Amino acid sequence: MNWRRVIDIVSLGGLAGAATSATFILVHEILTRDSSLDLWEFGVTLSVPSLIAVVIAIVTKTRFVILLPITYLTFFIPTLGAVFGSSGSEPFWQFAMLGLLGGLVWSLPFALWVGRLAR
């Protein structure tokens, strides 16, 4: 097992999760100023995880294929659930921390898989 590679992927997963959640909240706040989310606005918000995955993959020279599922899983499970269940008065950092935790959890299977292959 290549533990350095496992730690790298888990760290990048946490960063990707936090960035996905924080960027989604910012985009959501910008696009819903009129208290309605149109179809094109929903499409823009759905593209946030792929944009984050591309940017982090380019900056860190990591495989995009690993980061894309991590960002979308973080987007759907902790982030959207918290947004739909929130009152709207939660602080911004709370969503970023939730994304960080989601990214760490979702990156574990990918990190262990890659770490096992890179012996």
GUROTI-213010 format. One record per atom (N, C-alpha, C): z, x, y; residue number from 1; residue in one letter. Coordinates in pm, 1 decimal. Atoms other than C-alpha are relative to their C-alpha. Example, Ala and Ser with C-alpha at 12.3 -4.5 7.8 and 13.67 -1.06 7.14 Angstrom:
<recs>
[[0.0, 89.0, -119.0], 1, A] [[780.0, 1230.0, -450.0], 1, A] [[0.0, 90.0, 120.0], 1, A] [[-6.0, -82.0, -119.0], 2, S] [[714.0, 1367.0, -106.0], 2, S] [[73.0, -77.0, 109.0], 2, S] 
</recs>
This chain:
<recs>
[[0.0, 85.9, -118.4], 1, M] [[0.0, 0.0, 0.0], 1, M] [[0.0, 89.7, 123.6], 1, M] [[8.2, -73.8, -125.6], 2, N] [[-98.5, 135.9, 340.8], 2, N] [[82.5, -75.4, 105.0], 2, N] [[-92.4, 72.6, -87.3], 3, W] [[201.7, 27.7, 548.2], 3, W] [[-36.3, 13.8, 147.3], 3, W] [[40.4, -16.1, -140.1], 4, R] [[65.5, 168.1, 873.9], 4, R] [[-105.4, -104.4, 36.6], 4, R] [[105.2, 100.3, -23.6], 5, R] [[-238.5, -59.1, 845.6], 5, R] [[60.0, -140.7, 3.4], 5, R] [[-67.4, 130.4, 2.2], 6, V] [[-13.9, -356.6, 761.3], 6, V] [[70.5, -24.9, 133.8], 6, V] [[-71.1, 13.9, -127.4], 7, I] [[200.6, -294.9, 1070.3], 7, I] [[-97.4, -17.0, 115.5], 7, I] [[101.3, 13.7, -105.4], 8, D] [[-110.3, -253.8, 1288.8], 8, D] [[-56.2, -141.8, 5.2], 8, D] [[59.2, 134.5, 2.6], 9, I] [[-257.8, -585.5, 1177.2], 9, I] [[102.1, -105.7, 38.9], 9, I] [[-103.4, 96.5, -38.4], 10, V] [[71.0, -773.1, 1210.3], 10, V] [[23.8, 6.2, 151.1], 10, V] [[-17.3, -14.4, -145.3], 11, S] [[114.3, -632.4, 1562.9], 11, S] [[-115.9, -62.2, 75.9], 11, S] [[116.8, 60.0, -64.7], 12, L] [[-240.4, -728.0, 1658.1], 12, L] [[-1.3, -151.6, -17.3], 12, L] [[-9.5, 144.4, 22.3], 13, G] [[-185.7, -1071.5, 1505.3], 13, G] [[97.4, -65.2, 96.0], 13, G] [[-96.6, 51.5, -97.1], 14, G] [[122.0, -1123.4, 1720.3], 14, G] [[-56.8, -0.5, 141.1], 14, G] [[64.4, -6.4, -131.5], 15, L] [[-68.0, -1008.9, 2029.3], 15, L] [[-106.9, -107.1, 13.6], 15, L] [[105.5, 101.7, -3.3], 16, A] [[-361.9, -1234.3, 1943.4], 16, A] [[58.3, -140.5, 8.3], 16, A] [[-64.4, 131.6, -4.8], 17, G] [[-130.8, -1531.2, 1884.4], 17, G] [[56.8, -30.4, 137.0], 17, G] [[-57.1, 19.7, -133.7], 18, A] [[52.2, -1483.1, 2214.8], 18, A] [[-109.8, -20.2, 103.4], 18, A] [[110.7, 14.1, -94.2], 19, A] [[-274.7, -1437.2, 2402.9], 19, A] [[-72.3, -133.0, -17.7], 19, A] [[65.5, 128.6, 25.7], 20, T] [[-429.7, -1741.9, 2235.9], 20, T] [[80.2, -114.7, 58.4], 20, T] [[-84.6, 108.4, -49.0], 21, S] [[-136.8, -1967.2, 2316.7], 21, S] [[7.7, 0.5, 152.2], 21, S] [[-11.6, -9.1, -145.5], 22, A] [[-96.9, -1840.3, 2673.9], 22, A] [[-130.9, -38.4, 68.6], 22, A] [[129.7, 32.5, -60.1], 23, T] [[-469.0, -1862.5, 2749.8], 23, T] [[-32.6, -147.4, -15.8], 23, T] [[24.0, 143.3, 18.7], 24, F] [[-493.3, -2209.1, 2599.7], 24, F] [[79.3, -82.4, 100.4], 24, F] [[-82.3, 75.0, -95.3], 25, I] [[-205.4, -2332.5, 2816.7], 25, I] [[-58.3, 11.1, 140.6], 25, I] [[60.0, -17.1, -132.4], 26, L] [[-367.2, -2185.0, 3128.1], 26, L] [[-129.0, -80.8, 14.8], 26, L] [[126.2, 75.3, -5.0], 27, V] [[-710.0, -2332.6, 3048.1], 27, V] [[28.1, -149.8, -1.6], 27, V] [[-35.5, 141.8, 7.5], 28, H] [[-552.1, -2666.7, 2957.7], 28, H] [[51.8, -49.8, 134.5], 28, H] [[-53.9, 39.3, -131.4], 29, E] [[-361.6, -2677.6, 3288.4], 29, E] [[-109.5, -7.8, 105.9], 29, E] [[109.5, -0.6, -97.0], 30, I] [[-674.9, -2592.4, 3486.6], 30, I] [[-91.6, -120.4, -20.3], 30, I] [[96.9, 105.6, 28.5], 31, L] [[-895.5, -2848.7, 3311.0], 31, L] [[58.1, -141.2, 4.6], 31, L] [[-57.0, 135.1, 1.0], 32, T] [[-650.3, -3140.6, 3307.6], 32, T] [[71.9, -33.6, 130.4], 32, T] [[-57.9, 33.8, -130.5], 33, R] [[-571.0, -3158.6, 3677.2], 33, R] [[-12.4, -149.8, 29.6], 33, R] [[21.2, 143.6, -23.7], 34, D] [[-709.4, -3514.6, 3676.2], 34, D] [[64.1, -86.2, -108.9], 34, D] [[-73.3, 68.0, 107.6], 35, S] [[-487.9, -3611.5, 3376.4], 35, S] [[-89.0, -57.3, -109.1], 35, S] [[84.7, 39.6, 112.3], 36, S] [[-782.8, -3657.8, 3142.9], 36, S] [[-75.3, 122.3, -49.6], 36, S] [[70.2, -111.4, 62.1], 37, L] [[-951.6, -3421.0, 2901.9], 37, L] [[-131.9, -53.4, -54.7], 37, L] [[132.5, 44.5, 43.3], 38, D] [[-1325.4, -3488.2, 2873.6], 38, D] [[-44.7, 80.1, -121.2], 38, D] [[48.9, -65.4, 120.4], 39, L] [[-1529.3, -3386.8, 2571.0], 39, L] [[-39.5, 145.1, 26.5], 39, L] [[40.8, -137.5, -29.3], 40, W] [[-1677.3, -3076.7, 2736.5], 40, W] [[122.1, 87.5, 28.5], 40, W] [[-122.7, -75.5, -25.3], 41, E] [[-1330.6, -2970.9, 2849.4], 41, E] [[71.1, 31.7, -131.0], 41, E] [[-58.6, -23.4, 132.0], 42, F] [[-1203.6, -3009.7, 2494.6], 42, F] [[-76.5, 110.7, -72.8], 42, F] [[81.4, -106.4, 59.2], 43, G] [[-1493.4, -2791.3, 2376.8], 43, G] [[34.3, 137.1, 56.9], 43, G] [[-38.8, -126.7, -62.9], 44, V] [[-1395.6, -2522.7, 2625.9], 44, V] [[134.3, 46.6, -54.7], 44, V] [[-131.1, -39.6, 52.5], 45, T] [[-1035.6, -2528.1, 2506.1], 45, T] [[-7.9, 43.2, -146.6], 45, T] [[16.2, -40.9, 140.0], 46, L] [[-1152.4, -2502.2, 2143.5], 46, L] [[-62.3, 138.9, -13.8], 46, L] [[61.4, -132.3, 5.9], 47, S] [[-1341.8, -2183.3, 2229.1], 47, S] [[96.9, 112.0, 37.1], 47, S] [[-97.6, -101.3, -42.0], 48, V] [[-1029.5, -2003.8, 2357.0], 48, V] [[37.4, 95.0, -114.0], 48, V] [[-36.8, -94.5, 106.5], 49, P] [[-922.7, -1861.2, 2015.9], 49, P] [[-111.4, 98.6, -35.3], 49, P] [[108.2, -92.6, 32.3], 50, S] [[-1267.0, -1715.8, 1944.9], 50, S] [[-19.4, 102.0, 110.7], 50, S] [[10.4, -93.5, -111.6], 51, L] [[-1280.7, -1559.7, 2291.5], 51, L] [[108.9, 106.9, -9.2], 51, L] [[-110.7, -94.6, 14.3], 52, I] [[-939.5, -1398.9, 2238.8], 52, I] [[-26.4, 94.9, -116.9], 52, I] [[29.4, -84.4, 116.9], 53, A] [[-1043.9, -1271.8, 1894.0], 53, A] [[-106.7, 103.0, 32.3], 53, A] [[107.1, -93.1, -36.5], 54, V] [[-1361.1, -1115.9, 2034.5], 54, V] [[53.0, 109.2, 92.2], 54, V] [[-50.7, -98.0, -96.4], 55, V] [[-1182.6, -946.7, 2324.9], 55, V] [[94.1, 99.8, -67.9], 55, V] [[-94.3, -90.8, 66.9], 56, I] [[-901.6, -804.1, 2110.8], 56, I] [[-71.7, 87.4, -102.4], 56, I] [[75.2, -79.3, 96.9], 57, A] [[-1147.1, -692.4, 1840.7], 57, A] [[-77.5, 111.9, 68.9], 57, A] [[74.9, -102.6, -72.5], 58, I] [[-1356.4, -505.8, 2097.4], 58, I] [[93.2, 106.2, 56.3], 58, I] [[-92.2, -95.2, -63.5], 59, V] [[-1063.1, -347.9, 2278.8], 59, V] [[68.5, 89.4, -103.4], 59, V] [[-75.2, -77.3, 99.5], 60, T] [[-877.8, -237.3, 1964.4], 60, T] [[-86.4, 53.3, -114.3], 60, T] [[92.7, -42.2, 105.7], 61, K] [[-1185.7, -172.7, 1746.5], 61, K] [[47.5, -45.9, -138.9], 61, K] [[-44.5, 63.0, 124.0], 62, T] [[-1050.4, -406.8, 1480.0], 62, T] [[-107.5, -97.9, -44.7], 62, T] [[99.1, 94.2, 50.9], 63, R] [[-1256.4, -631.4, 1256.6], 63, R] [[25.8, -141.0, 53.9], 63, R] [[-3.5, 135.5, -55.4], 64, F] [[-1331.8, -965.9, 1419.5], 64, F] [[33.5, -102.1, -107.5], 64, F] [[-19.1, 92.9, 111.4], 65, V] [[-1322.7, -1134.4, 1078.5], 65, V] [[148.3, -19.1, -31.8], 65, V] [[-143.6, 12.0, 24.1], 66, I] [[-949.5, -1066.9, 1050.0], 66, I] [[67.0, -77.4, 113.4], 66, I] [[-65.9, 61.7, -114.8], 67, L] [[-856.5, -1180.4, 1401.6], 67, L] [[-38.2, -146.4, 20.8], 67, L] [[44.3, 137.8, -23.8], 68, L] [[-1060.2, -1502.4, 1412.2], 68, L] [[84.8, -104.3, -72.8], 68, L] [[-85.6, 101.0, 63.9], 69, P] [[-864.4, -1693.4, 1145.0], 69, P] [[142.9, 1.3, 52.8], 69, P] [[-135.8, -8.1, -53.7], 70, I] [[-535.5, -1567.6, 1288.5], 70, I] [[9.6, -76.9, 130.5], 70, I] [[-5.3, 69.5, -129.4], 71, T] [[-619.3, -1697.4, 1636.5], 71, T] [[-16.3, -150.8, -17.5], 71, T] [[17.9, 144.7, 17.4], 72, Y] [[-743.1, -2035.4, 1515.0], 72, Y] [[117.9, -64.5, -73.6], 72, Y] [[-117.7, 55.3, 67.3], 73, L] [[-451.0, -2087.7, 1276.2], 73, L] [[117.9, -9.7, 96.8], 73, L] [[-105.8, 3.6, -101.6], 74, T] [[-210.4, -2000.3, 1558.1], 74, T] [[-26.3, -110.7, 100.6], 74, T] [[37.9, 104.4, -95.4], 75, F] [[-399.8, -2234.2, 1788.8], 75, F] [[31.5, -138.9, -55.6], 75, F] [[-16.7, 134.1, 55.2], 76, F] [[-386.9, -2531.6, 1552.1], 76, F] [[143.1, -32.5, -40.6], 76, F] [[-132.2, 35.0, 53.1], 77, I] [[-44.1, -2505.6, 1392.6], 77, I] [[108.8, 6.8, 106.7], 77, I] [[-112.2, 9.6, -94.7], 78, P] [[218.6, -2393.9, 1644.2], 78, P] [[-39.5, -45.9, 139.4], 78, P] [[30.6, 27.1, -140.8], 79, T] [[32.5, -2423.9, 1974.8], 79, T] [[-33.7, -146.4, 24.9], 79, T] [[36.9, 140.0, -23.7], 80, L] [[-135.3, -2764.9, 1952.8], 80, L] [[113.2, -95.4, -33.6], 80, L] [[-114.2, 84.6, 33.9], 81, G] [[166.5, -2914.6, 1781.3], 81, G] [[103.0, -3.0, 110.3], 81, G] [[-97.4, -6.5, -109.2], 82, A] [[392.4, -2796.0, 2059.8], 82, A] [[-52.3, -66.6, 126.6], 82, A] [[57.3, 62.7, -119.6], 83, V] [[153.9, -2912.3, 2332.1], 83, V] [[3.2, -152.2, -11.9], 83, V] [[1.6, 145.2, 15.8], 84, F] [[117.2, -3261.7, 2188.9], 84, F] [[140.4, -58.8, -6.4], 84, F] [[-135.9, 49.7, 10.1], 85, G] [[489.7, -3291.6, 2127.8], 85, G] [[87.6, 31.9, 119.8], 85, G] [[-81.4, -42.5, -114.3], 86, S] [[602.5, -3151.4, 2460.4], 86, S] [[4.3, -107.7, 108.3], 86, S] [[-15.0, 93.8, -111.0], 87, S] [[718.9, -3336.0, 2766.6], 87, S] [[-82.1, 42.1, 120.9], 87, S] [[78.1, -49.9, -112.3], 88, G] [[513.0, -3120.5, 3000.7], 88, G] [[82.0, 83.1, 97.2], 88, G] [[-84.3, -76.8, -91.1], 89, S] [[808.7, -2953.9, 3168.9], 89, S] [[48.3, 131.1, -62.5], 89, S] [[-40.3, -123.0, 66.5], 90, E] [[843.2, -2662.7, 2924.8], 90, E] [[-53.7, 120.4, 76.6], 90, E] [[47.3, -119.9, -69.2], 91, P] [[815.9, -2311.5, 3068.6], 91, P] [[-117.1, 64.9, -73.2], 91, P] [[119.3, -65.9, 53.0], 92, F] [[498.9, -2109.4, 3018.3], 92, F] [[35.5, 102.1, -107.7], 92, F] [[-36.7, -106.4, 94.1], 93, W] [[677.2, -1824.4, 2838.5], 93, W] [[34.2, -56.1, -137.6], 93, W] [[-35.9, 60.7, 127.9], 94, Q] [[792.8, -2066.2, 2568.3], 94, Q] [[-123.3, -12.9, -89.5], 94, Q] [[123.1, 11.6, 78.5], 95, F] [[433.6, -2127.9, 2458.6], 95, F] [[-51.4, 137.3, -41.3], 95, F] [[42.2, -135.7, 34.8], 96, A] [[354.8, -1755.8, 2470.2], 96, A] [[82.9, 54.2, -116.0], 96, A] [[-86.0, -46.7, 108.8], 97, M] [[653.9, -1679.1, 2247.2], 97, M] [[-30.1, -75.1, -130.3], 97, M] [[37.2, 77.7, 117.6], 98, L] [[556.7, -1959.7, 2011.3], 98, L] [[-129.5, 54.0, -60.9], 98, L] [[124.5, -59.9, 47.9], 99, G] [[207.3, -1811.1, 1987.9], 99, G] [[22.7, 136.0, -63.3], 99, G] [[-34.2, -130.5, 57.5], 100, L] [[355.3, -1466.9, 1924.8], 100, L] [[55.7, -15.6, -140.7], 100, L] [[-57.6, 23.7, 132.8], 101, L] [[563.0, -1597.6, 1635.1], 101, L] [[-104.6, -54.0, -98.0], 101, L] [[105.9, 53.3, 86.4], 102, G] [[269.1, -1796.9, 1498.1], 102, G] [[-97.8, 108.2, -41.8], 102, G] [[91.2, -109.6, 31.8], 103, G] [[42.6, -1493.0, 1518.6], 103, G] [[59.2, 98.1, -99.6], 103, G] [[-66.5, -89.2, 95.3], 104, L] [[297.8, -1277.5, 1338.2], 104, L] [[0.2, -59.9, -140.4], 104, L] [[-5.5, 66.3, 131.1], 105, V] [[335.0, -1531.8, 1057.7], 105, V] [[-138.6, -9.0, -62.3], 105, V] [[133.9, 17.9, 56.1], 106, W] [[-37.6, -1600.4, 1017.2], 106, W] [[-68.3, 132.7, -32.4], 106, W] [[63.9, -129.2, 26.8], 107, S] [[-126.5, -1230.7, 1020.7], 107, S] [[54.3, 66.9, -126.8], 107, S] [[-58.8, -63.5, 118.0], 108, L] [[103.1, -1141.9, 729.3], 108, L] [[-90.3, -1.4, -124.3], 108, L] [[86.7, -3.8, 119.6], 109, P] [[-132.2, -1252.6, 446.0], 109, P] [[-120.8, 92.2, 18.0], 109, P] [[115.7, -85.8, -25.1], 110, F] [[-427.6, -1074.0, 609.0], 110, F] [[41.1, 146.8, 0.2], 110, F] [[-48.2, -137.8, -5.0], 111, A] [[-222.4, -759.9, 672.8], 111, A] [[30.7, 52.2, -139.8], 111, A] [[-30.9, -43.1, 136.3], 112, L] [[-97.2, -745.2, 315.4], 112, L] [[-126.1, 17.7, -83.2], 112, L] [[127.4, -10.4, 72.0], 113, W] [[-448.1, -802.7, 183.5], 113, W] [[-72.8, 128.5, 39.0], 113, W] [[68.8, -121.0, -46.5], 114, V] [[-599.9, -526.5, 399.5], 114, V] [[78.5, 124.9, -37.9], 114, V] [[-81.6, -114.2, 36.0], 115, G] [[-307.2, -293.4, 334.2], 115, G] [[-10.5, 36.1, -146.6], 115, G] [[13.6, -23.9, 142.7], 116, R] [[-349.3, -333.5, -37.5], 116, R] [[-137.5, 59.9, -32.0], 116, R] [[134.4, -54.2, 23.8], 117, L] [[-723.7, -261.8, -19.2], 117, L] [[-15.0, 143.0, 49.2], 117, L] [[14.0, -132.4, -62.7], 118, A] [[-675.1, 51.1, 194.7], 118, A] [[100.8, 99.0, -57.3], 118, A] [[-93.5, -95.5, 62.3], 119, R] [[-478.1, 260.8, -52.9], 119, R] [[-47.4, 140.4, 16.5], 119, R] 
</recs>
